[in-house]
């Protein structure tokens, strides 16, 4: 057995990473299943705003992605009622139509080849903060997943159904995983569904914490090296998968007999 009591933090971090790789596992859910689970998790965690918001995931064929039908809420999405659309939002597989606002997803996928899932929602606290035209202030360990990784679009471009909005939102993201859109909401663009869902949940938590803290006093900044280390630690693939799996288990346990099952 390894004696860890004399090791420094970098050594202990590497041991922890290795153990996570060995011991943390997740069901072999398909892209359809993970997207439907993410929708239900987001609904349960306060990202619901009627029919506003979309989730998409890259499909197996270039230039196509999965998304929900316009007219269905996040709590009604299942693996089988997701659509496959092309970059012009023509439906290739499934019934119904995609949300016209998915056009800006097309621009993000075109310009960010590493992105495999996009989440756009209007959660309560993010939306409230967006009305103040203020960026997120990341000053808590839990929200360090967003440290130096969330952009800010200060000027609202109106309803995001045009190509201009797509280019603007994509540019605002740049190399970051998320962006707060003034007078609008949140957009997250990540390497996986699991990562995107976890980042979206933390964006809403960060906004809630910020509004609470600013009502009580002045928020103090984190030390940059420590915040960067925490960002990298939280964003490990295995941690994102384990966190997503946890929220999925919680959500599945809460389903009633009348709820459409997300995996069906």
Protein Blocks (a to p, Z undefined) as FASTA:
>chain_A
ZZfklpcfklmmmmmmmmmmmmmccddddfklmmmmmmmmmmmnopaghjgocdddddfb
ehiacdddehiafklgcfklpccddfkopafbdcdjddfklmmmmmmmmmmmkbcbdcdd
ddfklmmmmmnopacddfbfklmmmgopaccdfbagbjafbfklmmmmmmmnmmafbdcd
ehibacdddfbfklmmmmmmmmmmmmmmmmmmmmnmccddddfklmmmmmmmmmpmklmm
mmmmmmmmmmmmmpcfklccfkZZ
